[in-house]
Amino acid sequence: MDFDFSDDQQQLREAARRWVEKAYTFEHRRAAVQAGGFQRESWNALAELGLTALNVPEAHGGMGMGAVEAMVVMEEMGRGMVLEPLAQSFLAARVISQFGSEAVQAAWLPRIASGEALVVLAHQERRARYRLDICESKASQTPDGYALTAQKSIVPAGDQADAYLVPAQLDGQIALFLVERSAPGVSARGYGTQDGSRAAEVETDGSPATLITTEGLAALELAVDVGSAAVCAEAVGVMEEVLRITADYLNQRKQFGVPIASFQALRHRLADMKMQLELARSMSYYASLMLETPAEQRRRAMARARVQLGQSMRYVGQQAVQLHGGIGVTDEYIVSHQFKKLTQLEMTYGDTLHHLGEVSARMLETAGVGEA
């Protein structure tokens, strides 16, 4: 199997990396956090690079690229800890392309591709924890379409988004709807999150909604899996930077007149961090490649990937802080922000313990044992 990236994929990576290095420095990010955790200017810059159009079909003004290209881009976004929720455009494009009607696709995919519309997933409910099949939101049919009443938590950039993908109960089963933030009855209370990005509590009260599909659970699972693959790739990018910065620090910091990188015990810990990064990278590749497989196989693969990524994120982040000492937890130093970013990524779309339960529940009867 060929694991080399194509020339187009390498050029895409380089373009994303150059933008991060030049336009999204640590100082720029700190200013963005102080300004609220989301900047429309940065979102527009991502759109100008064509990144919001990455997974939109060419027929609707997109680039028609796939999961591997999205993975490549998200790794670079992770390097800069970019606050703007680019992965939301990937999952929105994928869900609307696969489940939306022609009219819905024509209305929204070109706007997603151009960056004009930021469409985000609003699915988390307080009693559901990470389970996707628990949904208390209600939708009903009206003479003009559908009305939706819902309360959703931790919606990415929810008070800045233009529309939401919202699961709700319709005639006894989960359906998926699109609700515009400007619609009557919609309210969004924004706040900063642990890693400096922005989220919101979103409520709809009989708000007009567009039906995406009555196969809401299947569409929601796809959206979360696309988001999980993006989390994996983004975490790899963050961990690469953490490892690089930690190695530089060990080479510069001196004790007893020599760089502490010469201490064998610390070199072993850095080697273990590198091993965890590579394990995470391989499982991130696995997650992205498995997005094109049937749903049950895809869901099983995603849970496996998230277990390894969760373990790697926790280990790399904790070791980096410990190897830096006191400076590693100061707000002025980048490693503390990277650690917070990894902590939040580990809990996005389900923490490691949740995914470990998913792996266990989805194990085949013959898993690890040959058939008689």
DACOR-V266562 format. One record per residue. RES is the residue in three letters. PSI is psi in whole degrees, -180 to 180 (999 if undefined). NEAR is the number of other C-alpha atoms within 12 Angstrom. Layout:
res=RES psi=PSI near=NEAR
res=RES psi=PSI near=NEAR
This chain:
res=MET psi=136 near=4
res=ASP psi=115 near=5
res=PHE psi=8 near=11
res=ASP psi=145 near=11
res=PHE psi=148 near=17
res=SER psi=168 near=14
res=ASP psi=-40 near=11
res=ASP psi=-40 near=16
res=GLN psi=-38 near=23
res=GLN psi=-40 near=19
res=GLN psi=-38 near=16
res=LEU psi=-44 near=29
res=ARG psi=-45 near=29
res=GLU psi=-38 near=21
res=ALA psi=-44 near=24
res=ALA psi=-40 near=38
res=ARG psi=-42 near=29
res=ARG psi=-40 near=21
res=TRP psi=-44 near=26
res=VAL psi=-45 near=32
res=GLU psi=-37 near=22
res=LYS psi=-41 near=15
res=ALA psi=-13 near=23
res=TYR psi=58 near=31
res=THR psi=170 near=22
res=PHE psi=-37 near=26
res=GLU psi=-41 near=19
res=HIS psi=-41 near=24
res=ARG psi=-42 near=33
res=ARG psi=-40 near=27
res=ALA psi=-38 near=18
res=ALA psi=-39 near=29
res=VAL psi=-44 near=26
res=GLN psi=-29 near=20
res=ALA psi=-4 near=18
res=GLY psi=-10 near=26
res=GLY psi=4 near=35
res=PHE psi=133 near=38
res=GLN psi=122 near=28
res=ARG psi=-29 near=25
res=GLU psi=-42 near=18
res=SER psi=-38 near=28
res=TRP psi=-43 near=36
res=ASN psi=-34 near=24
res=ALA psi=-40 near=23
res=LEU psi=-38 near=39
res=ALA psi=-40 near=31
res=GLU psi=-31 near=20
res=LEU psi=-11 near=28
res=GLY psi=8 near=30
res=LEU psi=-31 near=44
res=THR psi=-18 near=47
res=ALA psi=3 near=43
res=LEU psi=-49 near=44
res=ASN psi=8 near=41
res=VAL psi=133 near=38
res=PRO psi=150 near=28
res=GLU psi=-32 near=20
res=ALA psi=-19 near=17
res=HIS psi=26 near=27
res=GLY psi=11 near=26
res=GLY psi=-173 near=33
res=MET psi=-14 near=29
res=GLY psi=27 near=26
res=MET psi=174 near=28
res=GLY psi=-158 near=29
res=ALA psi=-34 near=36
res=VAL psi=-42 near=36
res=GLU psi=-40 near=38
res=ALA psi=-40 near=48
res=MET psi=-45 near=46
res=VAL psi=-45 near=42
res=VAL psi=-43 near=47
res=MET psi=-30 near=47
res=GLU psi=-43 near=39
res=GLU psi=-35 near=37
res=MET psi=-36 near=46
res=GLY psi=-37 near=39
res=ARG psi=-40 near=41
res=GLY psi=1 near=40
res=MET psi=49 near=49
res=VAL psi=131 near=45
res=LEU psi=-31 near=46
res=GLU psi=133 near=43
res=PRO psi=71 near=42
res=LEU psi=-36 near=52
res=ALA psi=-25 near=48
res=GLN psi=-34 near=48
res=SER psi=-33 near=50
res=PHE psi=-49 near=49
res=LEU psi=-35 near=45
res=ALA psi=-43 near=50
res=ALA psi=-41 near=54
res=ARG psi=-45 near=44
res=VAL psi=-46 near=43
res=ILE psi=-37 near=44
res=SER psi=-39 near=36
res=GLN psi=-33 near=26
res=PHE psi=-20 near=31
res=GLY psi=154 near=30
res=SER psi=169 near=20
res=GLU psi=-40 near=17
res=ALA psi=-43 near=17
res=VAL psi=-43 near=28
res=GLN psi=-45 near=32
res=ALA psi=-32 near=23
res=ALA psi=-33 near=23
res=TRP psi=-34 near=41
res=LEU psi=-43 near=42
res=PRO psi=-35 near=34
res=ARG psi=-35 near=27
res=ILE psi=-43 near=46
res=ALA psi=-42 near=44
res=SER psi=-13 near=31
res=GLY psi=-2 near=38
res=GLU psi=-37 near=26
res=ALA psi=123 near=31
res=LEU psi=109 near=44
res=VAL psi=124 near=44
res=VAL psi=158 near=45
res=LEU psi=125 near=49
res=ALA psi=91 near=46
res=HIS psi=-20 near=47
res=GLN psi=132 near=38
res=GLU psi=152 near=27
res=ARG psi=-35 near=19
res=ARG psi=-8 near=17
res=ALA psi=-19 near=19
res=ARG psi=-120 near=21
res=TYR psi=5 near=26
res=ARG psi=133 near=23
res=LEU psi=-20 near=32
res=ASP psi=0 near=26
res=ILE psi=115 near=23
res=CYS psi=119 near=34
res=GLU psi=-8 near=27
res=SER psi=148 near=38
res=LYS psi=141 near=32
res=ALA psi=148 near=36
res=SER psi=153 near=29
res=GLN psi=141 near=22
res=THR psi=168 near=15
res=PRO psi=-27 near=8
res=ASP psi=-3 near=12
res=GLY psi=-111 near=19
res=TYR psi=150 near=27
res=ALA psi=140 near=32
res=LEU psi=133 near=40
res=THR psi=120 near=32
res=ALA psi=157 near=38
res=GLN psi=115 near=34
res=LYS psi=143 near=39
res=SER psi=155 near=30
res=ILE psi=51 near=34
res=VAL psi=122 near=38
res=PRO psi=124 near=45
res=ALA psi=39 near=42
res=GLY psi=-29 near=44
res=ASP psi=1 near=34
res=GLN psi=-18 near=35
res=ALA psi=158 near=41
res=ASP psi=-25 near=30
res=ALA psi=163 near=39
res=TYR psi=145 near=48
res=LEU psi=117 near=49
res=VAL psi=120 near=55
res=PRO psi=143 near=45
res=ALA psi=157 near=46
res=GLN psi=129 near=31
res=LEU psi=115 near=28
res=ASP psi=41 near=15
res=GLY psi=3 near=16
res=GLN psi=161 near=23
res=ILE psi=128 near=32
res=ALA psi=165 near=40
res=LEU psi=133 near=42
res=PHE psi=159 near=51
res=LEU psi=127 near=43
res=VAL psi=129 near=45
res=GLU psi=142 near=35
res=ARG psi=-28 near=34
res=SER psi=-1 near=21
res=ALA psi=152 near=23
res=PRO psi=140 near=18
res=GLY psi=-2 near=22
res=VAL psi=131 near=31
res=SER psi=145 near=29
res=ALA psi=122 near=34
res=ARG psi=107 near=25
res=GLY psi=158 near=25
res=TYR psi=161 near=28
res=GLY psi=149 near=26
res=THR psi=178 near=29
res=GLN psi=-38 near=24
res=ASP psi=5 near=36
res=GLY psi=-10 near=32
res=SER psi=-173 near=37
res=ARG psi=143 near=33
res=ALA psi=178 near=34
res=ALA psi=155 near=34
res=GLU psi=121 near=30
res=VAL psi=131 near=41
res=GLU psi=141 near=36
res=THR psi=139 near=36
res=ASP psi=90 near=26
res=GLY psi=29 near=25
res=SER psi=143 near=35
res=PRO psi=138 near=31
res=ALA psi=151 near=40
res=THR psi=127 near=37
res=LEU psi=125 near=38
res=ILE psi=-52 near=38
res=THR psi=149 near=32
res=THR psi=-11 near=26
res=GLU psi=58 near=27
res=GLY psi=-40 near=35
res=LEU psi=-42 near=31
res=ALA psi=-42 near=28
res=ALA psi=-40 near=38
res=LEU psi=-42 near=42
res=GLU psi=-42 near=36
res=LEU psi=-45 near=39
res=ALA psi=-45 near=41
res=VAL psi=-36 near=40
res=ASP psi=-41 near=47
res=VAL psi=-42 near=45
res=GLY psi=-39 near=41
res=SER psi=-41 near=49
res=ALA psi=-38 near=51
res=ALA psi=-39 near=49
res=VAL psi=-44 near=53
res=CYS psi=-49 near=52
res=ALA psi=-43 near=47
res=GLU psi=-40 near=45
res=ALA psi=-38 near=55
res=VAL psi=-43 near=50
res=GLY psi=-42 near=41
res=VAL psi=-46 near=45
res=MET psi=-34 near=50
res=GLU psi=-44 near=37
res=GLU psi=-39 near=34
res=VAL psi=-46 near=43
res=LEU psi=-43 near=40
res=ARG psi=-47 near=24
res=ILE psi=-39 near=28
res=THR psi=-42 near=40
res=ALA psi=-42 near=29
res=ASP psi=-41 near=20
res=TYR psi=-43 near=27
res=LEU psi=-31 near=29
res=ASN psi=-23 near=22
res=GLN psi=-36 near=17
res=ARG psi=131 near=21
res=LYS psi=144 near=16
res=GLN psi=142 near=13
res=PHE psi=29 near=9
res=GLY psi=5 near=11
res=VAL psi=154 near=13
res=PRO psi=140 near=19
res=ILE psi=-12 near=24
res=ALA psi=-17 near=26
res=SER psi=-10 near=20
res=PHE psi=125 near=20
res=GLN psi=-40 near=13
res=ALA psi=-40 near=14
res=LEU psi=-35 near=24
res=ARG psi=-37 near=22
res=HIS psi=-39 near=17
res=ARG psi=-38 near=25
res=LEU psi=-38 near=37
res=ALA psi=-39 near=22
res=ASP psi=-36 near=20
res=MET psi=-43 near=35
res=LYS psi=-40 near=30
res=MET psi=-43 near=23
res=GLN psi=-37 near=30
res=LEU psi=-45 near=36
res=GLU psi=-35 near=26
res=LEU psi=-43 near=29
res=ALA psi=-40 near=39
res=ARG psi=-44 near=35
res=SER psi=-38 near=24
res=MET psi=-27 near=35
res=SER psi=-43 near=43
res=TYR psi=-44 near=35
res=TYR psi=-45 near=34
res=ALA psi=-46 near=39
res=SER psi=-41 near=36
res=LEU psi=-31 near=29
res=MET psi=-4 near=30
res=LEU psi=-22 near=36
res=GLU psi=4 near=24
res=THR psi=168 near=19
res=PRO psi=156 near=16
res=ALA psi=-48 near=22
res=GLU psi=-42 near=23
res=GLN psi=-40 near=23
res=ARG psi=-45 near=30
res=ARG psi=-40 near=34
res=ARG psi=-43 near=30
res=ALA psi=-39 near=36
res=MET psi=-39 near=46
res=ALA psi=-42 near=40
res=ARG psi=-45 near=38
res=ALA psi=-42 near=43
res=ARG psi=-29 near=51
res=VAL psi=-49 near=35
res=GLN psi=-43 near=36
res=LEU psi=-40 near=51
res=GLY psi=-43 near=43
res=GLN psi=-42 near=33
res=SER psi=-44 near=41
res=MET psi=-45 near=47
res=ARG psi=-45 near=34
res=TYR psi=-50 near=32
res=VAL psi=-44 near=44
res=GLY psi=-46 near=45
res=GLN psi=-43 near=30
res=GLN psi=-39 near=33
res=ALA psi=-44 near=46
res=VAL psi=-43 near=31
res=GLN psi=-40 near=23
res=LEU psi=-27 near=35
res=HIS psi=-22 near=33
res=GLY psi=-149 near=19
res=GLY psi=-36 near=15
res=ILE psi=-22 near=20
res=GLY psi=-15 near=27
res=VAL psi=10 near=23
res=THR psi=149 near=17
res=ASP psi=-25 near=18
res=GLU psi=-18 near=15
res=TYR psi=140 near=24
res=ILE psi=-30 near=33
res=VAL psi=-36 near=41
res=SER psi=-37 near=32
res=HIS psi=-36 near=39
res=GLN psi=-38 near=46
res=PHE psi=-42 near=38
res=LYS psi=-39 near=34
res=LYS psi=-45 near=38
res=LEU psi=-39 near=42
res=THR psi=-44 near=32
res=GLN psi=-40 near=30
res=LEU psi=-38 near=41
res=GLU psi=-25 near=36
res=MET psi=-1 near=31
res=THR psi=128 near=35
res=TYR psi=27 near=41
res=GLY psi=129 near=33
res=ASP psi=179 near=31
res=THR psi=-40 near=31
res=LEU psi=-41 near=22
res=HIS psi=-46 near=25
res=HIS psi=-30 near=33
res=LEU psi=-40 near=25
res=GLY psi=-37 near=20
res=GLU psi=-42 near=26
res=VAL psi=-45 near=26
res=SER psi=-45 near=18
res=ALA psi=-28 near=17
res=ARG psi=7 near=21
res=MET psi=137 near=20
res=LEU psi=156 near=16
res=GLU psi=-30 near=11
res=THR psi=14 near=10
res=ALA psi=122 near=12
res=GLY psi=-3 near=8
res=VAL psi=128 near=9
res=GLY psi=146 near=8
res=GLU psi=144 near=8
res=ALA psi=999 near=4
